[in-house]
Amino acid sequence: MKILDLYIIKRFLGTFFFMLALIMSIAIVFDVSEQLERFIKYDAPLDQIIFKYYVNFVFYFGNLFSSLLIFLSVLLFTSQLAQRSEIIAIFAGGISFRRLLRPYFIAATILVGISLYFTHYQLPIANRVRIQFEEEYMNKKFKIKDDNLHREIEENTLAYFETFSTINNIGYKFSLEKWNDEGKLEYKMLADRAKYDSDSKEWEIQGYRVREFTDNGEIISKGAKLDTVLNMEPSDFGVKLNIASTMGYTELTNFIEEERKKGSDQTVFFEIEKHQRTSYPFATYILTVIAVSLAGRKTRGGIGVHMATGVLIAVVYIFAMKVTTVAATNAGLNPMLAVWLPNIFFAGIALLVLRRAQK
């Protein structure tokens, strides 16, 4: 390995870790300002806030956006090399553009390897600790155990679903209980299912049976349908999908197979999670080629033009990923294809800009 290789690798990794530390510091400051009231309200211990929540917070979001941060890092320091005419000097010394890419790919491979290891093995453990903290100190009213969903919607009023689908906003085996201050049950409703209407903000209770306990005895009633307003929304139950982020690769694969056998309509979300763990790290190679090809040419606008172009490409990449994942969850697009399609598209862009790069 030559001095040039070591120089570029050192600049690559140094710039990336600097940007990662900077972005994560800003993210923590914003999150603290948003969550501080909850931390105080639920008496969250300081050591758990730091080591159980924010350390794992950094692992999760740092890994999630690592490929895009790598892209911006390569743009930044390569633009600096180009503006100082170092790229021109490298070409004048007989180094080809392909040879110049070698240290970039060595550094990218190091980061891809770290990301793959963390994503498949270490990050699920970190996510499990972080989510447990969130449930204990940030979402105290909402607890999950297996498929059973409990929520205290008002004081002494408990709602329960055996299962809930966030796709069609329907919960099955619904019950609602109201207790008095003395701990005695006053009201209990059992229903086959409850469906949320996003327009009227009401819940349609279907196949319900009600028992009311009064001083004069018990009153029983039933009906086919009842529209009512409850202090809860389907988004309160969406956290269940976070279970996927707490599973290792093998565990997640087995879980998907079990859910598929059950005919679960949420399998697609877990399949997307599984494939994203590999597609996101490998996007680093594609984005590195694009960044070097764009930033390696000295321009009149300088670093600002390269960074603006980079931000635009990053936004398009994120938008493309969102479009394809929505197509998978709502339009039946194959989850694996949906996750890898943006990488395939940007690989084509990478080949295009590579041909036009300064040689």
N, C-alpha and C positions, 0 to 999 in steps of 0.2 A: 504494500500500500504506500503510495507516494505522499509527499507533503501536501499536494493539492487535494488529495482525497481526504486526508485528516483535517485539513483546513475547512473544507466544505461540510464535512460531517459534524465537526465541532460547531460551526455556525448554525447548521440546520437544527441540531438538537438543542443548542443553547437558546436560540430564538424561540423554538417551540415551547420549551419549559418555562421561559420567561413570560410568553404570552398566556400560557396555561395558568400560571400563578397569578397573573394580572387579572384575567377574566374571572377566575374562580374567586378572587378576593372581592371583586365588584359584585359578583353574584351573591356571595355570603352577606355583604353589607345590605343589599336590597332584601334578601330573605330575612335577615334579622329584624329589619324595620317592619316587615310584614308579619312575622311570627312572634314578635316580642310580647304582645298582649296575651297570646295563648300560653307562652312559656310561664308568664307571671300568674295567669289565672289558674293553671293546673299544677303550679309549684314544681316545674321540671328542674331537676338538679343540674347545676352548672357543668359538672364533669360529664354527665350523660348528654347534655346538649352539645358539648364539644366533641366527645369521642364516639358517641353512638349516632348522633345526627349529622353534624357538620363534616366530620372526617369521611363518613360514608356518602354524604351529599356531594363532596368533591370527587370521590371515586366515581359516582354514578354519572354526574353531568360532565365531568372531565373526560371520561371515556366516551360518553355519548357524542360529544362534539369534537373529539380528538382529530378526526380526519379533516374537518373544516378548519380547525386551528392549525393543523399541519399545512394545509393549503395556503392560508394567509401568512404563515411563518415563512414558507418558501418564497412566496411573492415578495415579502418584505426584504429579506436579506439578499435575495437574488437581484432585486431592483437596485439595492445599494451597490452590489458588485458591478452591475451594468452602468450605473450613473458615475461610478469612479473609473470606468473604462477597464475594469479588471477582466471582464468577460472578453473584451476585444484582445487584451494582452494574452489571455489563455488560448484563444484561437490563433493568434499570431505565433504562438510557441509551438504550433503543430498539433494541438489537441482538438480532436473532432467533437462535434456536438454530442454524438452518442457516447464518446469516452467521458465527456463532461457529466453525462447523466449517471454514470456509475456510482459515484459517492452519494448522490441523491437517493439512488435506489438502495444502497447499503443502509443509510440512515432510516429510510422509509421502512425497510424490512425489520429493523430493530424495533421501531415503534409499532408496526403491524403485529409482530410477534408478542409484544407486551400487551397490546390491546386484545388480541385473540385469547391469550391466557386469562387476562382479567375478566373478559366478557363471559367466557364459558365456565370458569371455575371460581374465581375469587369474588367477582361482582355479585353473584347471587347471594353469597354469604353476607356481604356488606348491605345489600338491599333488604335482606331479611331483618337485620339489626335496625336499619333505618325505618322500615315500615312498622316494626314492632314499637319503636319509639313514637312514631306518629300516631299509632292507634292508642297508645297509653297516655300521651300528653297533648296531642293535637286534635284527635278525633275521638274523644272519650265517649261520646254518645253512640258511636257506631262500632260494634264488635262483629267479627266474623269467626265462625267456627264451621269448617267444612262448607257445606252448601247452605247452612242456616244463617239467615241475615236478621239481626236484631237492631232496633233503633228506638231510642227514647225520643219521641217526637214532641212531647210536652212533658211538663212535670207530672209524674205518676201515670203517664200514658205510654204504653209500649206497643210497637208494631213489629210484626214478624212475617218473613217470607221463607218458605222452604227453599225455593229457588227463584232467581230473578233474571230476566233477560234484558240486557241494556240495548239490544237491537230493536225490539218492538215494544219496550217499556211495559212488559207484562210480568207480574209476579204471581207465583202459584202457591197454593196452600197458605193463604193469608189469614192472619189473626190480629185482632186489636183488643188490648186490655186496658182498662182504667181502674186504678186503685185509689182508695182514699188515704188520708194522712195517717190513718191508724194501721195501714197495711192490709186492709180488707178489699177483696175484689168487688167492684160495683158494676162493671160492664165487661162483657166479653163477646166479640164477634168472630165467627169462623166463616171463611169463604173459600170457594174453589180457586178463584183468582181475582186479581185487581189490576186494572189497566189504567195507565195515566194518559190523560188528554192534554197535550201541550198547548192547545189553543184556549181551552176553558180553564186550565190549571186545576182540573178536578180529577178525582179517581172514580172509575166505574167499577163498583164491587159487584161481582157476579156469583150467584149461587150462595147467598149469605144466610147465616143463622145467628140470631142474637139472643143473649141471655142477660137480663138486667136484674140485679139483686137489690131489693128494697126492704124496708122494715115490714112491709105487708106480705112479703114473699117473693117469689121468682117470676119474672115475666119473660116468656119465650115468644119470639117472632122470627119469621123467615121470609125470603123473597128471592126473585130471580135476578133483580138488578137494582142497584142503589148508587146514585151519584152523590158524592160528598167531597168536601175539601179537607185535606189532611196536611199537616205541617211537615211534608217531606216531598222530595223530588227524586226521579230516577237517578240523577247524578250522585245522590247519596250512596247508591249501591254500586257505582262504577269502580270503586276501589278494589273490588274483587279481582279485576283483571290484573292487578299488581302482583298477584300470586305468581304469574309467569316469570316475573323478573327475579323471584327468589329461588328459582329452581336451577340446578345445574343442567348441563346438556343432556345427560342420560335421563335424569329425572323428568325433564321437560318433554323429551321424546316419548317416554313411557306414558306420561300424563296425557299427551295429545292422542295417543292410540286408545287409551281408556275412554277419553271424552268422545272420540269418534265412534266407538262402539256403542256409547250411550245415545248417540244421535244429537249431541250437544250443538247448539247453534253458535257457540262461542269458540269453537275449535280454531276458526280462522285467525282470531286474535293471537292465540298461542303459537300458531304456525308462523305468523309474521314476526313475532318476538324471536323465535328460533332462528329464522333465516337472516334477520337483521344483525344478529350477533356475529355473523360472518361477512355479510355484505358491506357493513359500515367500515370495518377495518380495511378490507381490500379496496375500498374507494380511495384510500390513501395513495396507492400507486397511480391511479388515473389522475387524481387531482394534482399530484406532484409533477407529472408530465406536463399538464396544462399550465401549471404555475411557472415552471422553468422556461417553457416555450414562450409564454407571454412576457415574463419579466426579464428574460435574457437579452432583450433588445433595448438599447438606449433610446429614450423618447424625449421629446421636448417638454412634455408635461411632467416628466420625472416619476418619482415613486407614487405620487398622488394618483396618477392615471392608472398605474398598475393595481393599486389597492382598490380603487373604485371599480375597476373591471372585475377584480377578484371577489369583492363583496356582491356584485351583481350575479356572478356565476354561482356563488354560494347560496344566494337567495333562490335562484332558479333550481338548483339541486334540491334544496329543502322542499320547494314547492312541488317538484316532480315526484319526490318521495311521498309527499302527502297525497297527491292525486292518485298515484298507483295503489297506495294502501287503502284509500277510500274505495277505489274500484274493487279491491279484493274483498272488503268487508260488506259492500253494498251491491256490487254488480257481478259478483261471482268470479272475478279474475283469480287465477291460480296464485296463492300467496307467495310461492317461491319466485314466480315470474314477476309479480308485483314489486317484490323487494329488490330484485336484481335488474329490473328494466332501467331505472335511472343510471345504474353503473354501465349498462350496455350502451345507452344513449351517450353518456359522457365519454365513454371509451372511443366512440366515433369522433366526438369533438376533439379528444386528445390527439388522435391520429391526424386530424385536419390541421390543428395548430402546430403539431410537430413538423409537418411538411413545410409550413410557412415560417418556422422559427429561424432566427439568424444563425447561419452556419459559419 
